[in-house]
Amino acid sequence: RPPHTDFETDLLIARKFGFETLMYEWQGITQYKIDKVIAEGMRFGACVINEQKAMKNFLTMGVRHFYTDYPELLLKLI
C-alpha cells in the first residue's frame, strides 16, 4: 500500500476478508502499524527495500516480508 493510505481502513478490510499479510511501501511504515498488524494475527511486509541497513532495521521492527531487488542482501541477515 502507498504511504498515505488510511491505515485503519486497510486494517478493517484486512480483517473482513481474512488477509494474512499487509504490505506497505517503506516510506509509510511505522512501529505502530507493524505492532497493530501483528496484534491482529497478520504478518507485515515492506517494499521496496534495497539497502541492507534498512532491511536490518525493518527486521528489528518486526517486518517479515520484503520486496527487494537484492534478495542476497536480505539473506545475509536471516
Gaussian input, Z-matrix of N, CA and C with variables (Angstrom, degrees):
# hf/3-21g

backbone

0 1
 N
 C     1     B1
 C     2     B2     1     A1
 N     3     B3     2     A2     1     D1
 C     4     B4     3     A3     2     D2
 C     5     B5     4     A4     3     D3
 N     6     B6     5     A5     4     D4
 C     7     B7     6     A6     5     D5
 C     8     B8     7     A7     6     D6
 N     9     B9     8     A8     7     D7
 C    10    B10     9     A9     8     D8
 C    11    B11    10    A10     9     D9
 N    12    B12    11    A11    10    D10
 C    13    B13    12    A12    11    D11
 C    14    B14    13    A13    12    D12
 N    15    B15    14    A14    13    D13
 C    16    B16    15    A15    14    D14
 C    17    B17    16    A16    15    D15
 N    18    B18    17    A17    16    D16
 C    19    B19    18    A18    17    D17
 C    20    B20    19    A19    18    D18
 N    21    B21    20    A20    19    D19
 C    22    B22    21    A21    20    D20
 C    23    B23    22    A22    21    D21
 N    24    B24    23    A23    22    D22
 C    25    B25    24    A24    23    D23
 C    26    B26    25    A25    24    D24
 N    27    B27    26    A26    25    D25
 C    28    B28    27    A27    26    D26
 C    29    B29    28    A28    27    D27
 N    30    B30    29    A29    28    D28
 C    31    B31    30    A30    29    D29
 C    32    B32    31    A31    30    D30
 N    33    B33    32    A32    31    D31
 C    34    B34    33    A33    32    D32
 C    35    B35    34    A34    33    D33
 N    36    B36    35    A35    34    D34
 C    37    B37    36    A36    35    D35
 C    38    B38    37    A37    36    D36
 N    39    B39    38    A38    37    D37
 C    40    B40    39    A39    38    D38
 C    41    B41    40    A40    39    D39
 N    42    B42    41    A41    40    D40
 C    43    B43    42    A42    41    D41
 C    44    B44    43    A43    42    D42
 N    45    B45    44    A44    43    D43
 C    46    B46    45    A45    44    D44
 C    47    B47    46    A46    45    D45
 N    48    B48    47    A47    46    D46
 C    49    B49    48    A48    47    D47
 C    50    B50    49    A49    48    D48
 N    51    B51    50    A50    49    D49
 C    52    B52    51    A51    50    D50
 C    53    B53    52    A52    51    D51
 N    54    B54    53    A53    52    D52
 C    55    B55    54    A54    53    D53
 C    56    B56    55    A55    54    D54
 N    57    B57    56    A56    55    D55
 C    58    B58    57    A57    56    D56
 C    59    B59    58    A58    57    D57
 N    60    B60    59    A59    58    D58
 C    61    B61    60    A60    59    D59
 C    62    B62    61    A61    60    D60
 N    63    B63    62    A62    61    D61
 C    64    B64    63    A63    62    D62
 C    65    B65    64    A64    63    D63
 N    66    B66    65    A65    64    D64
 C    67    B67    66    A66    65    D65
 C    68    B68    67    A67    66    D66
 N    69    B69    68    A68    67    D67
 C    70    B70    69    A69    68    D68
 C    71    B71    70    A70    69    D69
 N    72    B72    71    A71    70    D70
 C    73    B73    72    A72    71    D71
 C    74    B74    73    A73    72    D72
 N    75    B75    74    A74    73    D73
 C    76    B76    75    A75    74    D74
 C    77    B77    76    A76    75    D75
 N    78    B78    77    A77    76    D76
 C    79    B79    78    A78    77    D77
 C    80    B80    79    A79    78    D78
 N    81    B81    80    A80    79    D79
 C    82    B82    81    A81    80    D80
 C    83    B83    82    A82    81    D81
 N    84    B84    83    A83    82    D82
 C    85    B85    84    A84    83    D83
 C    86    B86    85    A85    84    D84
 N    87    B87    86    A86    85    D85
 C    88    B88    87    A87    86    D86
 C    89    B89    88    A88    87    D87
 N    90    B90    89    A89    88    D88
 C    91    B91    90    A90    89    D89
 C    92    B92    91    A91    90    D90
 N    93    B93    92    A92    91    D91
 C    94    B94    93    A93    92    D92
 C    95    B95    94    A94    93    D93
 N    96    B96    95    A95    94    D94
 C    97    B97    96    A96    95    D95
 C    98    B98    97    A97    96    D96
 N    99    B99    98    A98    97    D97
 C   100   B100    99    A99    98    D98
 C   101   B101   100   A100    99    D99
 N   102   B102   101   A101   100   D100
 C   103   B103   102   A102   101   D101
 C   104   B104   103   A103   102   D102
 N   105   B105   104   A104   103   D103
 C   106   B106   105   A105   104   D104
 C   107   B107   106   A106   105   D105
 N   108   B108   107   A107   106   D106
 C   109   B109   108   A108   107   D107
 C   110   B110   109   A109   108   D108
 N   111   B111   110   A110   109   D109
 C   112   B112   111   A111   110   D110
 C   113   B113   112   A112   111   D111
 N   114   B114   113   A113   112   D112
 C   115   B115   114   A114   113   D113
 C   116   B116   115   A115   114   D114
 N   117   B117   116   A116   115   D115
 C   118   B118   117   A117   116   D116
 C   119   B119   118   A118   117   D117
 N   120   B120   119   A119   118   D118
 C   121   B121   120   A120   119   D119
 C   122   B122   121   A121   120   D120
 N   123   B123   122   A122   121   D121
 C   124   B124   123   A123   122   D122
 C   125   B125   124   A124   123   D123
 N   126   B126   125   A125   124   D124
 C   127   B127   126   A126   125   D125
 C   128   B128   127   A127   126   D126
 N   129   B129   128   A128   127   D127
 C   130   B130   129   A129   128   D128
 C   131   B131   130   A130   129   D129
 N   132   B132   131   A131   130   D130
 C   133   B133   132   A132   131   D131
 C   134   B134   133   A133   132   D132
 N   135   B135   134   A134   133   D133
 C   136   B136   135   A135   134   D134
 C   137   B137   136   A136   135   D135
 N   138   B138   137   A137   136   D136
 C   139   B139   138   A138   137   D137
 C   140   B140   139   A139   138   D138
 N   141   B141   140   A140   139   D139
 C   142   B142   141   A141   140   D140
 C   143   B143   142   A142   141   D141
 N   144   B144   143   A143   142   D142
 C   145   B145   144   A144   143   D143
 C   146   B146   145   A145   144   D144
 N   147   B147   146   A146   145   D145
 C   148   B148   147   A147   146   D146
 C   149   B149   148   A148   147   D147
 N   150   B150   149   A149   148   D148
 C   151   B151   150   A150   149   D149
 C   152   B152   151   A151   150   D150
 N   153   B153   152   A152   151   D151
 C   154   B154   153   A153   152   D152
 C   155   B155   154   A154   153   D153
 N   156   B156   155   A155   154   D154
 C   157   B157   156   A156   155   D155
 C   158   B158   157   A157   156   D156
 N   159   B159   158   A158   157   D157
 C   160   B160   159   A159   158   D158
 C   161   B161   160   A160   159   D159
 N   162   B162   161   A161   160   D160
 C   163   B163   162   A162   161   D161
 C   164   B164   163   A163   162   D162
 N   165   B165   164   A164   163   D163
 C   166   B166   165   A165   164   D164
 C   167   B167   166   A166   165   D165
 N   168   B168   167   A167   166   D166
 C   169   B169   168   A168   167   D167
 C   170   B170   169   A169   168   D168
 N   171   B171   170   A170   169   D169
 C   172   B172   171   A171   170   D170
 C   173   B173   172   A172   171   D171
 N   174   B174   173   A173   172   D172
 C   175   B175   174   A174   173   D173
 C   176   B176   175   A175   174   D174
 N   177   B177   176   A176   175   D175
 C   178   B178   177   A177   176   D176
 C   179   B179   178   A178   177   D177
 N   180   B180   179   A179   178   D178
 C   181   B181   180   A180   179   D179
 C   182   B182   181   A181   180   D180
 N   183   B183   182   A182   181   D181
 C   184   B184   183   A183   182   D182
 C   185   B185   184   A184   183   D183
 N   186   B186   185   A185   184   D184
 C   187   B187   186   A186   185   D185
 C   188   B188   187   A187   186   D186
 N   189   B189   188   A188   187   D187
 C   190   B190   189   A189   188   D188
 C   191   B191   190   A190   189   D189
 N   192   B192   191   A191   190   D190
 C   193   B193   192   A192   191   D191
 C   194   B194   193   A193   192   D192
 N   195   B195   194   A194   193   D193
 C   196   B196   195   A195   194   D194
 C   197   B197   196   A196   195   D195
 N   198   B198   197   A197   196   D196
 C   199   B199   198   A198   197   D197
 C   200   B200   199   A199   198   D198
 N   201   B201   200   A200   199   D199
 C   202   B202   201   A201   200   D200
 C   203   B203   202   A202   201   D201
 N   204   B204   203   A203   202   D202
 C   205   B205   204   A204   203   D203
 C   206   B206   205   A205   204   D204
 N   207   B207   206   A206   205   D205
 C   208   B208   207   A207   206   D206
 C   209   B209   208   A208   207   D207
 N   210   B210   209   A209   208   D208
 C   211   B211   210   A210   209   D209
 C   212   B212   211   A211   210   D210
 N   213   B213   212   A212   211   D211
 C   214   B214   213   A213   212   D212
 C   215   B215   214   A214   213   D213
 N   216   B216   215   A215   214   D214
 C   217   B217   216   A216   215   D215
 C   218   B218   217   A217   216   D216
 N   219   B219   218   A218   217   D217
 C   220   B220   219   A219   218   D218
 C   221   B221   220   A220   219   D219
 N   222   B222   221   A221   220   D220
 C   223   B223   222   A222   221   D221
 C   224   B224   223   A223   222   D222
 N   225   B225   224   A224   223   D223
 C   226   B226   225   A225   224   D224
 C   227   B227   226   A226   225   D225
 N   228   B228   227   A227   226   D226
 C   229   B229   228   A228   227   D227
 C   230   B230   229   A229   228   D228
 N   231   B231   230   A230   229   D229
 C   232   B232   231   A231   230   D230
 C   233   B233   232   A232   231   D231

   B1=1.4340
   B2=1.5214
   B3=1.3078
   B4=1.4577
   B5=1.5355
   B6=1.3153
   B7=1.4555
   B8=1.5304
   B9=1.3117
   B10=1.4636
   B11=1.5200
   B12=1.3293
   B13=1.4628
   B14=1.5243
   B15=1.3168
   B16=1.4647
   B17=1.5274
   B18=1.3047
   B19=1.4589
   B20=1.5230
   B21=1.3184
   B22=1.4678
   B23=1.5306
   B24=1.3182
   B25=1.4655
   B26=1.5206
   B27=1.3114
   B28=1.4694
   B29=1.5222
   B30=1.3257
   B31=1.4562
   B32=1.5305
   B33=1.3209
   B34=1.4668
   B35=1.5275
   B36=1.3021
   B37=1.4691
   B38=1.5204
   B39=1.3142
   B40=1.4674
   B41=1.5199
   B42=1.3255
   B43=1.4731
   B44=1.5181
   B45=1.3267
   B46=1.4659
   B47=1.5316
   B48=1.3292
   B49=1.4545
   B50=1.5297
   B51=1.3134
   B52=1.4520
   B53=1.5133
   B54=1.3231
   B55=1.4646
   B56=1.5222
   B57=1.3024
   B58=1.4616
   B59=1.5273
   B60=1.3307
   B61=1.4682
   B62=1.5208
   B63=1.3235
   B64=1.4657
   B65=1.5184
   B66=1.3116
   B67=1.4633
   B68=1.5297
   B69=1.3424
   B70=1.4600
   B71=1.5210
   B72=1.3269
   B73=1.4577
   B74=1.5241
   B75=1.3058
   B76=1.4661
   B77=1.5163
   B78=1.3322
   B79=1.4613
   B80=1.5318
   B81=1.3209
   B82=1.4633
   B83=1.5161
   B84=1.3162
   B85=1.4642
   B86=1.5234
   B87=1.3383
   B88=1.4653
   B89=1.5243
   B90=1.3160
   B91=1.4641
   B92=1.5238
   B93=1.3264
   B94=1.4650
   B95=1.5296
   B96=1.3212
   B97=1.4663
   B98=1.5263
   B99=1.3075
   B100=1.4624
   B101=1.5256
   B102=1.3118
   B103=1.4642
   B104=1.5250
   B105=1.3303
   B106=1.4748
   B107=1.5249
   B108=1.3165
   B109=1.4634
   B110=1.5273
   B111=1.3134
   B112=1.4618
   B113=1.5299
   B114=1.3214
   B115=1.4671
   B116=1.5291
   B117=1.3267
   B118=1.4647
   B119=1.5283
   B120=1.3313
   B121=1.4640
   B122=1.5181
   B123=1.3291
   B124=1.4594
   B125=1.5226
   B126=1.3053
   B127=1.4612
   B128=1.5283
   B129=1.3188
   B130=1.4656
   B131=1.5154
   B132=1.3299
   B133=1.4533
   B134=1.5185
   B135=1.3334
   B136=1.4634
   B137=1.5232
   B138=1.3291
   B139=1.4609
   B140=1.5275
   B141=1.1872
   B142=1.4496
   B143=1.5231
   B144=1.3192
   B145=1.4590
   B146=1.5247
   B147=1.3185
   B148=1.4677
   B149=1.5247
   B150=1.3124
   B151=1.4522
   B152=1.5259
   B153=1.3278
   B154=1.4545
   B155=1.5362
   B156=1.3223
   B157=1.4661
   B158=1.5352
   B159=1.3188
   B160=1.4637
   B161=1.5258
   B162=1.3241
   B163=1.4714
   B164=1.5173
   B165=1.3298
   B166=1.4657
   B167=1.5192
   B168=1.3218
   B169=1.4569
   B170=1.5276
   B171=1.3172
   B172=1.4617
   B173=1.5247
   B174=1.3145
   B175=1.4657
   B176=1.5242
   B177=1.3208
   B178=1.4569
   B179=1.5273
   B180=1.3283
   B181=1.4621
   B182=1.5246
   B183=1.3330
   B184=1.4585
   B185=1.5113
   B186=1.3215
   B187=1.4663
   B188=1.5329
   B189=1.3417
   B190=1.4577
   B191=1.5271
   B192=1.3118
   B193=1.4663
   B194=1.5253
   B195=1.3181
   B196=1.4594
   B197=1.5266
   B198=1.3157
   B199=1.4495
   B200=1.5161
   B201=1.3288
   B202=1.4546
   B203=1.5185
   B204=1.3004
   B205=1.4601
   B206=1.5286
   B207=1.3488
   B208=1.4636
   B209=1.5272
   B210=1.3205
   B211=1.4579
   B212=1.5299
   B213=1.3251
   B214=1.4756
   B215=1.5338
   B216=1.3289
   B217=1.4674
   B218=1.5208
   B219=1.3081
   B220=1.4595
   B221=1.5265
   B222=1.3153
   B223=1.4634
   B224=1.5261
   B225=1.3126
   B226=1.4622
   B227=1.5238
   B228=1.3377
   B229=1.4651
   B230=1.5242
   B231=1.3161
   B232=1.4665
   B233=1.5139
   A1=108.65
   A2=116.17
   A3=120.83
   A4=110.67
   A5=117.28
   A6=120.98
   A7=115.50
   A8=118.48
   A9=119.61
   A10=113.63
   A11=117.72
   A12=119.59
   A13=109.29
   A14=115.90
   A15=121.59
   A16=108.37
   A17=115.85
   A18=121.72
   A19=112.15
   A20=117.48
   A21=120.08
   A22=110.93
   A23=117.59
   A24=120.78
   A25=110.20
   A26=116.99
   A27=120.28
   A28=110.68
   A29=116.36
   A30=121.66
   A31=111.23
   A32=116.91
   A33=120.45
   A34=111.55
   A35=116.73
   A36=121.27
   A37=110.20
   A38=116.84
   A39=121.09
   A40=110.96
   A41=117.20
   A42=121.16
   A43=110.71
   A44=116.15
   A45=121.81
   A46=111.97
   A47=116.67
   A48=120.42
   A49=114.03
   A50=117.22
   A51=120.83
   A52=115.58
   A53=116.84
   A54=119.59
   A55=109.99
   A56=115.87
   A57=121.32
   A58=111.93
   A59=116.42
   A60=121.44
   A61=109.75
   A62=116.21
   A63=121.82
   A64=107.16
   A65=116.37
   A66=122.99
   A67=108.45
   A68=116.34
   A69=121.58
   A70=111.18
   A71=114.99
   A72=119.96
   A73=107.65
   A74=116.50
   A75=121.80
   A76=114.20
   A77=117.89
   A78=120.74
   A79=112.62
   A80=116.95
   A81=120.55
   A82=114.39
   A83=117.55
   A84=120.55
   A85=110.37
   A86=114.02
   A87=120.93
   A88=108.17
   A89=115.95
   A90=120.06
   A91=110.29
   A92=116.99
   A93=121.42
   A94=110.79
   A95=116.85
   A96=120.77
   A97=111.14
   A98=116.60
   A99=120.52
   A100=109.81
   A101=116.55
   A102=120.94
   A103=112.16
   A104=117.12
   A105=121.10
   A106=111.31
   A107=117.17
   A108=121.06
   A109=110.19
   A110=117.01
   A111=120.83
   A112=110.31
   A113=117.66
   A114=121.75
   A115=111.55
   A116=116.80
   A117=121.97
   A118=112.00
   A119=116.18
   A120=119.90
   A121=114.06
   A122=116.27
   A123=121.02
   A124=109.58
   A125=115.45
   A126=121.49
   A127=108.69
   A128=114.95
   A129=120.84
   A130=108.98
   A131=115.94
   A132=120.79
   A133=112.25
   A134=115.06
   A135=122.05
   A136=110.52
   A137=115.97
   A138=120.34
   A139=108.86
   A140=120.88
   A141=132.21
   A142=105.63
   A143=116.55
   A144=122.63
   A145=107.73
   A146=116.41
   A147=120.58
   A148=114.11
   A149=118.16
   A150=121.07
   A151=109.34
   A152=116.90
   A153=121.59
   A154=111.98
   A155=117.06
   A156=120.11
   A157=110.69
   A158=116.96
   A159=120.84
   A160=110.62
   A161=116.87
   A162=120.29
   A163=110.12
   A164=116.29
   A165=121.30
   A166=110.42
   A167=116.70
   A168=121.22
   A169=111.00
   A170=117.18
   A171=120.20
   A172=111.78
   A173=118.41
   A174=120.80
   A175=110.30
   A176=116.90
   A177=121.96
   A178=111.39
   A179=116.58
   A180=121.68
   A181=112.79
   A182=118.08
   A183=120.39
   A184=115.73
   A185=117.34
   A186=121.04
   A187=108.48
   A188=116.18
   A189=119.93
   A190=114.03
   A191=117.12
   A192=121.06
   A193=108.23
   A194=115.46
   A195=120.71
   A196=110.63
   A197=114.93
   A198=121.32
   A199=105.03
   A200=116.99
   A201=121.06
   A202=109.95
   A203=115.63
   A204=121.17
   A205=110.81
   A206=116.18
   A207=121.13
   A208=111.52
   A209=117.60
   A210=120.36
   A211=113.40
   A212=116.77
   A213=119.69
   A214=111.10
   A215=117.82
   A216=120.81
   A217=111.37
   A218=115.73
   A219=120.84
   A220=111.01
   A221=117.04
   A222=120.70
   A223=112.21
   A224=117.36
   A225=120.64
   A226=112.53
   A227=116.37
   A228=121.19
   A229=113.57
   A230=116.09
   A231=118.22
   A232=113.09
   D1=148.11
   D2=177.09
   D3=-65.58
   D4=158.79
   D5=-174.31
   D6=-63.86
   D7=-26.23
   D8=-173.61
   D9=-104.58
   D10=19.82
   D11=176.89
   D12=-74.57
   D13=162.03
   D14=178.88
   D15=-78.27
   D16=102.60
   D17=-174.63
   D18=-60.60
   D19=-42.54
   D20=-178.29
   D21=-62.92
   D22=-38.04
   D23=176.08
   D24=-67.57
   D25=-41.90
   D26=175.87
   D27=-55.74
   D28=-43.52
   D29=-178.46
   D30=-65.59
   D31=-41.16
   D32=177.14
   D33=-62.06
   D34=-44.92
   D35=179.21
   D36=-64.41
   D37=-42.20
   D38=179.56
   D39=-61.00
   D40=-43.03
   D41=177.01
   D42=-62.76
   D43=-48.15
   D44=-175.66
   D45=-59.09
   D46=-39.83
   D47=-175.17
   D48=-102.46
   D49=7.19
   D50=174.85
   D51=69.62
   D52=36.32
   D53=177.71
   D54=-60.04
   D55=149.33
   D56=175.77
   D57=-99.95
   D58=-25.91
   D59=-176.52
   D60=-143.36
   D61=141.36
   D62=168.33
   D63=-112.91
   D64=129.72
   D65=-176.24
   D66=-116.46
   D67=128.56
   D68=-179.75
   D69=-125.87
   D70=150.51
   D71=170.95
   D72=-65.14
   D73=143.71
   D74=-171.67
   D75=-56.13
   D76=-30.33
   D77=-176.39
   D78=-66.49
   D79=-22.80
   D80=-177.24
   D81=-102.57
   D82=8.62
   D83=-176.14
   D84=-86.09
   D85=131.63
   D86=174.20
   D87=-132.24
   D88=160.42
   D89=177.19
   D90=-61.37
   D91=-36.54
   D92=178.26
   D93=-57.19
   D94=-48.67
   D95=-179.30
   D96=-62.83
   D97=-44.75
   D98=179.77
   D99=-59.62
   D100=-48.95
   D101=-178.38
   D102=-61.25
   D103=-42.41
   D104=179.80
   D105=-63.87
   D106=-43.87
   D107=-179.47
   D108=-64.29
   D109=-45.02
   D110=179.70
   D111=-64.68
   D112=-40.18
   D113=178.63
   D114=-62.16
   D115=-26.52
   D116=177.83
   D117=-82.98
   D118=-0.47
   D119=178.98
   D120=84.53
   D121=15.55
   D122=178.29
   D123=-107.79
   D124=168.24
   D125=175.11
   D126=-98.53
   D127=155.62
   D128=-179.98
   D129=-114.21
   D130=135.98
   D131=179.92
   D132=-125.48
   D133=155.93
   D134=-179.19
   D135=-128.43
   D136=141.74
   D137=176.14
   D138=-144.84
   D139=158.22
   D140=-29.28
   D141=-88.20
   D142=120.17
   D143=-176.22
   D144=-108.20
   D145=111.40
   D146=-176.64
   D147=-116.71
   D148=-1.42
   D149=178.88
   D150=-108.91
   D151=132.40
   D152=-175.85
   D153=-61.76
   D154=-37.42
   D155=178.98
   D156=-61.86
   D157=-42.00
   D158=177.84
   D159=-66.93
   D160=-39.19
   D161=177.30
   D162=-58.53
   D163=-46.54
   D164=-179.35
   D165=-61.80
   D166=-43.35
   D167=179.51
   D168=-61.50
   D169=-46.96
   D170=-179.21
   D171=-67.70
   D172=-35.76
   D173=174.38
   D174=-59.82
   D175=-44.27
   D176=178.51
   D177=-61.10
   D178=-34.93
   D179=-179.86
   D180=-76.02
   D181=-15.17
   D182=178.63
   D183=115.03
   D184=1.64
   D185=177.57
   D186=-70.50
   D187=134.65
   D188=-178.32
   D189=-124.31
   D190=-4.48
   D191=178.75
   D192=-127.94
   D193=133.97
   D194=-176.21
   D195=-133.55
   D196=140.82
   D197=162.50
   D198=-102.78
   D199=127.13
   D200=-178.93
   D201=-151.28
   D202=152.96
   D203=173.27
   D204=-88.55
   D205=-6.12
   D206=-176.23
   D207=-130.65
   D208=68.21
   D209=-177.54
   D210=-60.32
   D211=-26.93
   D212=179.88
   D213=-63.05
   D214=-31.23
   D215=176.03
   D216=-67.43
   D217=-42.14
   D218=178.87
   D219=-67.17
   D220=-40.45
   D221=-179.92
   D222=-61.23
   D223=-29.76
   D224=177.66
   D225=-67.89
   D226=-19.75
   D227=-176.65
   D228=-95.61
   D229=-16.17
   D230=-176.89
   D231=-109.92

